[in-house]
Amino acid sequence: MKFDQNILRNDEKAVFSLRSLYLSRGYRPFKMRKFEEYDLYSKNKEFLVSEGVISFTDTDGKLLALKPDVTLSIINNAKDLPGQVEKLFYNENVYRISGDSHSYKEIMQTGVECVGAVTEAERLEVTVLAAQSLELISGAFKLCIAHTGLVLALLAQYEVADSVKAQVFTAINEKNARLLESICTAEQLEALKVLLVTYDSADAAIGALAESAKTEEAVAALQELQNVVGGLQKDFADKLVVDFSVVSDNSYYSGIVFKGFVDGIADRVLSGGQYDKLMEKMGKKAGAIGFAVYLDTLERYEQPA
């Protein structure tokens, strides 16, 4: 008897399609245990989508937690492989506070992680996979992309005080020109206001950012961003947006960051980036880039007619 996928929910259908995509690109499935030590999550709360963590005491007195995230567990169990890259994908249930019900919920989540000697090739491969993942969900999507390292390099280049950096990130996230103006000098404002613009044209974005990026660090970060958006333009030029509001002020993401949106869903359905600093914090020498697809956002999604 042929299996009828029409009886599945949208999130369940997405799992089948995305699994096939990741397998076809050479990613191998990763299966993890349901519990991790609570300290893993308590020490990395800034990385979690939801702050709530369900914890309990094991029979030996050790404090454990139901996993609210998969990436942290993959990193925690990853081996440093000099010169090598490990390509993994997962389909796991995580336990976190739902954005809809504001109560704890078991949520299916899928995604990919590329761990090891991450180069330009891996950065482009993972971002292309992110775009392809969105395309499987809906043809009406946008992939918003930016670079955390570029923001940090510009803040250093224009000597933005540490005491106001968090506010600068808030201004960028909110595209709040008034806030940026209130905390920056005239020179800083002139250079940083390019980070408040949403660029539908990748070429326009790179050109505007190049006017502000002058130090070696800023130019190198801009080059990384240019290489990725240039590679994406071939097949996804009309789906690509350079938008620095996807950058956060946490210390984990170090390079390319991105979020994916589809018409008909208010919240992002995909997010990811390069998080070498998180790897370093957890005692790993390797780099890493990946993304997660938040399948709970698809439960009541209806494809446009």
Buried (B, 14 or more C-beta within 10 A) or exposed (E): EEEEEEEEBBBBBBBBBBBEBBEEBEBEEBEBEEBBBBEBBEEBEEBBBBEBBBBEEEEEEEEBBBBBBBBBBBBBEBEEEEEEBBBBBBBBBBBBBBBEEEEBBEBBBBBBBBBBBBEEEBBBBBBBBBBBBBBBBBEBBBBBBBBBBBBBBBBEBBEBEEEBBEBBBBBBBEBBEEBBEEBBEEEBBEBBBBBBBEBEBBBEBBEBBBEBBBEEBBBEBBBBBBBBBEBBBEEBEEBBBBBBBBBBBBBBBBBBBBBBBBEEBEEBBBBBBBBBBBBBBBEBEBBBBBBBBBBBBBBEBEEEE
